[in-house]
């Protein structure tokens, strides 16, 4: 199918991603996202009055985040809009985009501002009162670290899901490390010519505001805290879990950042486009859930559902992007679909540039659009897993107006 809502070409952005406890560690994620959104709308000459809906996605609570999108929108200069807050871990990017699209499809909105943000750094430490506990003592939770380490349904860690899939599909450490080196080489292409590809959607060098957002604390050239690998160094790493296959080199790192995508009815999309001769059309969304503790399998059925709604096959895709928190994800996707490892995740992916959860998928979709535009158009697929063994996917098309 083809949705009415379109993404105006160029009406999207992402900050660089910063390794946790790095350049963005002291910034409230919602305040930071609003500061970025206001600046990026101004850079594109997009009138804030054009929006009548918004959707905000994040997965790590911040101070005052109870007030959600209305608070964010007021800070961003788009105070007339309302809308939901969405939280689906690493699938939040697609989920938030779909929320904006659905509002337009239903006739309730003309233009939606969809923004995702997260800060895994300095995550909240929560206390849950329990008057019936021993001595009236409550329970506590470190939001980020405890949830990385334990899915409450199966009491397993996220890395255990990768090990389960690696064992089931016989994916070894050396194969995983080969994918890491490939993805890093692809990412270096995005850094070529002074970050030419990333500058298609990212403001670089990037001015990092100080807490309070009144002055610039630092300037970074691009993604912050990336550590490149080499074959010899990877070969020396031992699996994180005893008897496993996944090393620290074969997985991504937590990060901070934010990103945004505008969706609008065609006439408004054309008016907001950086190039009215280019259209970005949406053709299919998909969601899925794998068996308990097999999270890296979920992107496959999600992709199949999105492709089915679009009436396309994976062979019709000119570009494919995935969320790959573990190299295992991409190996399984390639084996199952026939898409060559070298033929997906051009210009890098979350395996390299990090894992700030909610904005991760948003940035991947933006890179998918720009890769297709640079190639002259065509269909593209993004799919990615999320905590709870879920996944979401989207099929879109870049074409002439």
C-alpha positions, 0 to 999 in steps of 0.5 A: 500500500501507499500511505498518504503521509509523506516525509518531506525530503530533508525535513529530518535531522539527528545529533551525533551520538555520544558514547555514554558518560561522554559529551551529552552525559549531563544534558536532560534528554528532553531539554536537549532534544527541544533545543536541537529541534528549535535550531533544526527547524530554523535552519530549514526555514520550517515555520513551527506554526505548520504543525498540528500534531507531535509524537515523542519517543524516549525509553529512559525517564528524565526529570519532568518527563511526566509532562512528555510531549507538551513540555518538549513542544513548548520548549521547542517553540511548537507549543500549539501541538499535543500528542503521545509519548511512546516507549518501545525500547529500540523500536521506539523510532519506528513506533513514533514515526508510525504514530505521526503517520497514523494521525495524518491517515486518520484525518486528525492532523496535517503535519506531525513532528516526530522526535525521539531522544534518550540519555543512557548516561546517568540513568535514574535510580528509582525507589518503589515504596512497599509498606508490606515489605520486610520492615516496610522496605521498598524495592529499587531499580537502576533503570538502565543497568538493571534492565540491560541485565534482566528481562523480568519475564525470563530473568535473562540479560540482553546479551543472553538473547544474542547467545541463544540465537548464536547457538541456535543458528551456529554463529561463531565469534570469528564470523561476528568479528568479521561483520564488525570490521565490515560495518566499521569500514562502511561507517568510515565511508560516512566520515569521508570528505569531512563527514560529507554523507552525515552532513546531508542530515546532521549539523557538523561540527556540532555545538554541545550546549552546557546544562541550562542550554545557554552557552556552548560547552564544547564542539565535536566533529561527529559521533563521540567516543567511537573506538575502531577495531582491528582483526588482531585486537578482536581475536584477543577478546573473550566472550562476555558470558562463559561458554558463549560467542559474543565479545564486547567487540561484537556488540554495540555501546550505549549512547546518548542523542536525539533525532527528528522526522517530519511527516505531513500531507503531500502538499505540506510535505512539498512545501517543507521539502529541501528539494520539492522534486524529491518525494519520500513515500511510505509503503509499509510498516511491520511489527513482530515478536520472537520467542522469549529470549530470542530477540535477534530473530524478531527483525525478520518477521517484522521486515516480512510484515512491512514488505508484505504491506508494501507489496514488495520483496526484499530483492526489490530493496535498493538499500537495507538498514538494520538495528544491530546491537549484536553482529549476530543480528546482521548475520542471521538477517543475511542468511535468512533473506539472501541480502549480502552482508556487504549489501546492507548497512552502507555508511554504518549502523548502530553496531558502530555509532552506538545505541541510544535506544529511542533515536537509534531507529530514527537515525537509521531511517534518515540514513536510509532516505539519504542513501537512496537519494544519493543513489537516485531513488528506489525502495528501502527497508529498515528493521530492528529489534527491541527489548522484550523480543520485539521488532518494528520495520518500515518500507519507504521509497525515494522517488521523483515528485 
